[in-house]
Amino acid sequence: MNNAQLLDYCLSKPGTHQSTENQWQASQIKVAGVMFAMLRDIEGHPAISLKVGNKSAENLRHQHPEIVPCDCLNKAHWNSVLLDGNLPDSQFYALIDTAYQQVVSGLPEEKRHHITG
């Protein structure tokens, strides 16, 4: 899995768009203006940071050494996944799907309806 593949997958979700965060030299992926993923390098390693639930965040970190607390966002709600680890591609897709759904489900009903039709 590489940054381009992950970015393409994130942007294939309804209502998503990409913006640049210069401070972190990152590509942010948002739905209805709310970020659910961010692609960037962490200490020279390509990574994707994803929104997660409190309990899920720590469970994932314990299960996979390539999943670490996000160093620039709230560690209780964000994990970073190093792309050079052993995580299978299917797990990346599942984590992205979960992050996207978590953000969409938290949007006001009008915005959700506009995105999901």
N, C-alpha and C positions, 0 to 999 in steps of 0.2 A: 504494500500500500504506500502511495506517495501523496504529497500535498495536492498535486493536480487532480488525482482521482478523488480524493476526499472533498476537495472544493467542488468538483463537478457533482458529486453525490449530494452535498449539502444544498447546492443551488438548484438541484432538480426538485426540491420540495416546494410545494405551492406557496407563493407569496414571499419567497426569500430574495434577498439582495446582499451584495458584498460591499463593504466599505473598508477603508484603510485606517489603521490606528498607528500613527507615526511614532508615538512614544515607545511602543513595544515592537515596532516594525512587524505588524501583524495584519492579516486579512481577517476581518470580522464578518461573520455571516449572521444576518438578522432576519427575523420574520416580524412584520408589522412594527419595525423599529426596535425590536427587542433581540439582543444577541443570544444565540444558543450555541455558537461554536466560534472558535478563533484558531487560525493556523499561524504558527510562528516557530522560531527556533528557541530552544531552551539549552543554554550552554553548548551550542554547536550541534544540537540534535534536533531534527525536525519533529514537530509535535502538533497535536490538535488538543485544544482545551474545550471541554464540553460541560454544559450545565447538567447537574445531577441532583438527586434528592439527598438529604442529610445522611440517612442510613446507607443508601446505595454507595455514596462516595467512599466511605471507609471500607465497606465490604469489598468493593472493587480493588481498592489499594492493597488489601490483604491478600486477595486472590491472584493479582497480577503485578509483578515487580515493575513492569513498564508503565503502570498507572500511578501517578504521583499527585499530591495536592498542587493545585494551580498556584504559582508563586505571585501572580499579579491580580488575582481576583479572590473573592471570598472562598476560602479553602473548604468551608462546610458545604458549599453549593457548586463547586467547580473542581473537576479533575483535569489533569493534562495527561495525554497518552503519547508516549514516545513512539515514533514510527519505526524506529530501528530495533524494536523488541520482538517478542515471539507471539504477539497477539494475532489471531487469525483475522482475515479480512471480514468474515461474517460478524465478528464481534465489534469491529469498527462500525459497520453498518447498523448494528443493533444499538450501539451507544449513541450514534447520531440520531437515529429514529427516536430514541427515548428523550434526548435533549430537545429535539424539535417539538415533540408531543407535549413535553412538560411546559414549554413556553407557550405553545398554541392554547393549551388548556387553561392557562392563566390569563389569557387575553379577555377583554370585554366581549360579550356575546356578539355585538355588531361587527367587531373586527374578525372574530372567529368565523362568523357566517360569510363575510366577504372573502376570506381565504379558502374555506372549505366548500363554499357554494351552497 
